[in-house]
Amino acid sequence: MGDAENPHAELEQLRRAMATRPVIDQAHGVLMAAYRCTPDSAWHVLVAVSQHTNTKLHHVAAALVETTQGKDLPDHLSTALRAALKAAPEDQAGQGA
């Protein structure tokens, strides 16, 4: 039975999304402010870092948000972030990485 056919699984998925969305939104804002990304570019950078490091999006987001409190971004995420920002079109992301 697929998730769409299982209301309990779908409910659990929605609960997880509601729990992780705030930190993802915060990280989205951090990227937009720190690197002058457009909203769309910031989203693509977050997704690229998650995919290229095989790290859940909300874990990437939490690590990025923690940098606003003085914590260092782990090396593997920092490397992937720099690459994702470089890959973003010039008019969509600043070169502050």
PLY file of the C-alpha trace (Angstrom):
ply
format ascii 1.0
element vertex 97
property float x
property float y
property float z
element edge 96
property int vertex1
property int vertex2
end_header
0.00 0.00 0.00
1.49 3.39 -1.02
1.65 6.44 1.26
-1.31 8.02 -0.50
-3.38 5.00 0.41
-2.22 4.96 4.03
-3.62 7.93 5.97
-1.39 7.24 8.99
1.77 7.39 6.88
0.58 10.55 5.17
-0.21 12.16 8.53
3.25 11.27 9.84
4.83 12.76 6.71
2.88 16.00 7.21
3.92 16.16 10.87
7.58 15.76 9.91
7.24 18.49 7.29
5.63 20.87 9.79
8.38 20.19 12.33
11.28 20.77 9.91
9.88 23.61 7.80
10.77 26.48 10.17
14.51 25.73 10.17
14.47 25.29 6.39
12.77 28.68 6.03
15.35 30.24 8.37
18.25 28.78 6.36
16.61 30.03 3.18
16.63 33.53 4.67
20.24 33.20 5.85
21.36 32.37 2.31
19.36 35.24 0.85
20.86 37.72 3.33
24.43 36.46 3.52
24.97 35.70 -0.16
22.43 38.05 -1.76
20.62 35.11 -3.35
17.20 35.39 -4.87
14.58 33.25 -3.11
14.64 30.72 -5.94
18.43 30.55 -6.03
18.65 30.15 -2.24
16.25 27.21 -2.43
18.28 25.57 -5.22
21.50 26.06 -3.24
19.98 24.38 -0.17
18.75 21.45 -2.24
22.09 21.11 -4.05
24.04 21.01 -0.78
21.64 18.40 0.59
21.88 16.24 -2.50
25.64 16.54 -2.99
26.40 15.67 0.62
23.67 13.06 1.01
22.40 15.00 4.03
18.74 15.54 4.81
17.64 19.05 3.87
16.56 19.93 7.42
19.99 18.88 8.76
21.73 21.11 6.21
19.36 23.92 7.15
19.96 23.48 10.89
23.73 23.55 10.41
23.48 26.69 8.30
21.25 28.43 10.84
23.69 27.50 13.63
26.38 29.51 11.83
24.44 32.65 12.78
25.23 31.77 16.40
28.97 31.42 15.80
29.12 27.68 15.09
31.23 26.60 12.12
29.60 24.88 9.19
30.99 21.33 8.90
33.68 21.08 6.22
31.71 18.82 3.86
28.73 21.19 3.95
30.94 24.25 3.57
32.61 22.76 0.50
29.26 21.84 -1.04
27.85 25.30 -0.23
30.73 27.05 -1.99
30.27 24.82 -5.05
26.50 25.38 -5.12
26.93 29.15 -4.85
29.51 29.14 -7.67
27.15 27.12 -9.84
24.31 29.60 -9.29
23.89 32.16 -12.09
25.70 35.46 -11.43
22.45 37.41 -11.24
20.96 35.00 -8.71
23.66 34.56 -6.08
26.36 36.81 -4.68
29.97 35.76 -4.74
30.46 36.04 -0.95
31.33 32.35 -0.39
0 1
1 2
2 3
3 4
4 5
5 6
6 7
7 8
8 9
9 10
10 11
11 12
12 13
13 14
14 15
15 16
16 17
17 18
18 19
19 20
20 21
21 22
22 23
23 24
24 25
25 26
26 27
27 28
28 29
29 30
30 31
31 32
32 33
33 34
34 35
35 36
36 37
37 38
38 39
39 40
40 41
41 42
42 43
43 44
44 45
45 46
46 47
47 48
48 49
49 50
50 51
51 52
52 53
53 54
54 55
55 56
56 57
57 58
58 59
59 60
60 61
61 62
62 63
63 64
64 65
65 66
66 67
67 68
68 69
69 70
70 71
71 72
72 73
73 74
74 75
75 76
76 77
77 78
78 79
79 80
80 81
81 82
82 83
83 84
84 85
85 86
86 87
87 88
88 89
89 90
90 91
91 92
92 93
93 94
94 95
95 96
